[in-house]
Amino acid sequence: MNSNNNNNNDSSSEDDINVYETLTKLLPANELLPRKLTIDIDVKSLYPLKPLPQFYKTYVPFLEESTHRHCAITETAISDENRTLLDYYDENKQNLVYKRFDQLDLGKRTTNDRTYFATLIANFKKAHPKVFFRGEALFDQKLTSYTFDQIQFDSNFESGNLFCAFKKSENVFDLIIQNDINTRGNTQWFFFSVTGAKAGQTIQFNLLNHLKNGSLFNEGLQPAVYSIKDNQINGTEWCRDGFNISYFKSPFIKEYPLTLKKKYYQLRFHYTFKHNDDKVYFAHSYPYTYTNLLEFLNTQLDDQERNQHLSRKVLCTTLGGNTCEVLTITSNSLQRRAYRKGVVFLARQHPGEPQGSFVMQGIIDFLTSNNPQAEYLRQNCIFKLFPMMNPDGVVNGNYRCGLEGSDLNRRWKKPNKYLHPSVYYAKKYVKGFSKERQIILVIDLHGHSRKQSSFVYGCAYSSQVKTIERVFALLMAKLNPFMDYPSCTFRIENAKDKTARIQLWRELKINWVYTYECSFYGQQQKHYQIKDYLNCGVSICNALSQIVKDTSKEFTNQANVPDIQQQILEELGKMPQTDDQDNGSDSSQSEAELSDDELVQLFQPKTYSTKQKNFLKQQEFNNKKKPQPVNTKPTINTQKTSILQESPSKNSDQKPPMSSQKPKNTQYRIQAPQRLKQIEQTKIPDPPLMVDKSVQTDDWMYRQWLIQIGKMKKQQEYQSCTPTRNIYKSSSQSVTRFIVKNNSTKNDRGRIDSISLVTPGLQNKLISSSQQRQMMRYSGSNFMS
């Protein structure tokens, strides 16, 4: 921790405090006037959405883990041809059984060679965003109904993202996932439904365009499954099911860019339906939608006991028109309010990581309960919670980005007020909160698709294991059976420099700033259930209560560390040194982002970055710039040709104009001899030299030609040697060149150290006595060049 109460020398500190004060006020104790607590559930999407079933009515019982079964379905051979998804559509368009919108012309190609097969573009130039697909606007979007096929797909609901489906055989279907809005990739999350299957029918699903080159599906992870009829009959909620699961390289290359020929990855799994006329949902993990969050907050605010400790404010309105909420949880008592520490939690910056929302729900549910430790935390801390930072991405089924097409967790260094409003106002809110009181803990909640267990990313400049940044992480691991401390990493990566973790750690000088990751899979080859994610949130609060307990002020150095922290530090000192290497990094965001020339067409000028503004200036300059003629260096032959062209011939019948008359053509030419015409055919001469036509004769022409040759030779001699200063001595027969050297480092033009004489062709010969006397004329300290 820091003893300076997180003093920050930011120039916008007053602005941060004003934003914080306008957005939130602590509730007065024993408020008498009634207030509206519930939240109106108003979910705004770029296209119409169907309602989902009431998930999570109860979290128990869950289905047991499905065993891995084997199916006799024959696998289709995969070719290694470099084909795109558009090529696949051209070959299999007769097998299309589902596309998300009826207006989509999947076979259309764009003229600029940027045909991203599964991308929808949202244009925010006007007040109401319009959705485009390969240059054509989509208006009355609706699902395409295919009555000729028994199996029907659907993804036109909140967080759904199935783009199209093809029937390869009776029980085999190829599926393509929709890219994140305004990107050309980011396909890992999936959520869709299937109806029309018969009881006992086994279907193979092939998802063709996954992004990452590694996945937990090869280690035992199964898709999340929800059956409507199973829920009605047995009360079963979301479970893990499926068999014959594999994740491997797809034969299709990515569209960005085609020259690199990077390939997608393919997920294959089988599922056996249990009921006739059932509707079954499939997802990468247990979904948690924006509607689920609003419904949960309403249950908290409707509870007369819980709502005494909970206050909600609208932080901002997102690009898509949804509201981003900020919650305040603390005790209504005025006692020790000025001494309470600050704690901040964030979740769902990445919409395709619903684990963060379940952990956040566990934290909120615990802190508003009547548990003694929760009451102790409310009396000693003020909690600021941002439960869903990216509601637009959650609503529209994105995996990693918002509607602006960028990763919000890479925009914390300089967030744009209009493109990233949730990050912009959340950062100002937290910085204003740090001016009011000391913040001791910041946790950003995420999900991880390539590692098991739960763990944290922390910040530390030193690789030593006995550091204060590791204390709270180890304490959480001791109290949380689902957390694995050896998987934790404490380092500053350049690729993650703009994340919330690193930026808040640097700007607010807080030791305990973590990114808390929960696996999509589980721990020790066993799946996490929803209640396990909820318990992770409770464990974080239990660890925090151990730190806050019996401490009235924060320590400043290890000599004043409270007992619990001293014990953790001693235990850390006994641990072996680690290299803090992480092998589960996400893919490069820059690969999937649209180019600058595409982005400037989608947003208003006030949202442009410096790079995009420079791009527009360069584009305008290139449009105004006219092509300039290429000036070639004159050679001896071209000079000779131009002189001959300008010189009159004795045998010519044409007479030059009188000096008193003004010729109509100022560049008067006479016909060149026949021999020179052949030269003109082989070499194009440069623009001719302008000479006095009153003295043009053949003899004059020859003399001029000799003079030009002499000048060219002199210039070549001069360029071959690079003296400090050159002094020319004129002579009718020869030219003597003096080289003056000044070895002094000072800027003294009058100081001459030595003078050497160089005669063309006699550079290595002895100097005559007359030339030596000539050298002496230029010696002295007052010589000026």
TANOR-V899965 format. One record per backbone hydrogen bond with DSSP energy under -0.5 kcal/mol. CO is the residue of the C=O (numbers start at 1). NH is the residue of the N-H. Records with the same first field share a line. If there is no record, write none. Layout:
CO->NH + NH
This chain:
2->5
4->7
10->13
12->16
13->17
14->18
15->19
16->20
17->21
18->22
19->23
20->24
28->31
35->37
40->42
42->44
43->45
50->158
53->55
61->237
67->69
69->244
77->79
81->83
83->253
84->88
85->89
86->90
87->91
88->92
89->93
92->95
93->96
95->167
98->165
99->144
101->104
104->106
105->108
110->113
114->116
115->117
116->119
118->179
120->182
121->123 + 132
122->124
123->130
127->129
130->123
131->138
132->121
133->136
136->133
138->131
139->141
142->102
143->145
144->146
145->147
146->149
152->195
154->193
155->157
156->50
157->160
161->178
163->100
164->176
165->97 + 98
166->168 + 174
169->172
171->204
172->168 + 169
173->206
174->166
175->208
176->163 + 164
180->183
182->594
185->180
186->188
187->211
190->284
191->161 + 162
192->282
193->154
194->280
195->152
197->277 + 278
198->201
201->273
203->271
204->173
205->207 + 269
206->175 + 208
207->267
210->265
215->218
216->219 + 221
217->220
223->241
224->283
225->239
226->281
227->231
228->232
229->233
230->234 + 235 + 236
231->235
239->225
240->66
241->223
243->270
246->268
248->266
251->83
252->264
255->258
257->256 + 260 + 261
258->261
262->254
264->250
265->210
266->248
267->207
268->246
269->205
270->243
271->203 + 273
273->200
275->278
278->196 + 280
279->228
280->194
281->226
282->192
283->224
289->293
290->294
291->295
292->296
293->297
294->298
295->299
296->300
297->301
298->302
299->303
302->304
303->307
305->308
306->309
309->330
311->328
313->315 + 326
316->324
318->321
322->318
323->325
324->315 + 316
326->313
327->385
328->311
329->383
334->337
336->339
337->340
341->382
342->440 + 441
343->384
344->443
345->386
346->445
347->389
348->390
349->351
350->353
353->356
354->357 + 358
355->359
356->360
357->361
358->362
359->363
360->364
361->365
362->366
363->367
364->368
366->369
371->375
372->376
373->377
374->378
375->379
376->380
377->381
378->331
380->341
382->343
383->329 + 385
384->345
385->327 + 387
386->347
390->394
391->395
392->396
393->398
394->397
395->159
399->352
402->405
406->402 + 408
407->410
408->411
416->420
420->424
421->425
422->426
423->427
424->428
425->429
426->430
427->431
428->432
429->433
430->434
431->435
432->436
433->437
438->342 + 440
441->344
442->514
443->346 + 445
444->516
445->348
446->518
448->520
449->216
453->519
454->484
455->517
456->458 + 489
457->515
458->491
465->467
467->470
468->471 + 472
470->474
471->475
472->476
473->477
474->478
475->479
476->480
479->481
480->483
482->454
483->485
484->487
485->488
489->458
491->493
493->496
494->497
496->499
498->412
499->503
500->504
501->505
502->506
503->507
504->508
505->509
511->513
512->442
514->444 + 516
515->457 + 517
516->446
517->455
518->448
521->528
522->453
523->526
526->523
529->532 + 533
530->534
531->535
532->536
533->537
534->538
535->539
536->540
537->541
538->542
539->543
540->544
541->545
542->546
543->547
544->548
545->549
548->551
557->560
558->561
562->566
563->567
564->568
565->569
566->570
567->571
568->572
569->573
570->574
571->574
572->575
588->591 + 592
589->592 + 593
592->184
595->598 + 599
596->600
598->601
599->602 + 603
602->124
604->607
605->608
609->613
610->614
611->615
612->616
613->617
614->618
615->619
616->620
617->621
618->622
619->623
620->624
621->625
629->631
630->632
635->639
636->640
637->641
638->642
639->643
640->644
641->645
642->646
643->647
645->670
649->652
658->661
661->663
664->666
666->668
673->677
674->678
675->679
676->680
677->681
678->682
679->683
683->685
689->691
691->693
692->695
693->696
695->697
697->701
698->702
699->703
700->704
701->705
702->706
703->707
704->708
705->709
706->710
707->711
708->712
709->713
710->714
711->715
712->716
713->717
714->718
715->719
716->720
717->721
718->721
725->740
726->728
727->738
728->730
729->736
735->760
736->729
737->758
738->727 + 740
739->741 + 756
740->725
741->753 + 754
746->748
747->749
748->751
750->752 + 783
754->741
756->739
758->737
759->762
762->765
768->772
769->773
770->774
771->775
772->776
773->777
774->778
775->778
776->779
780->783
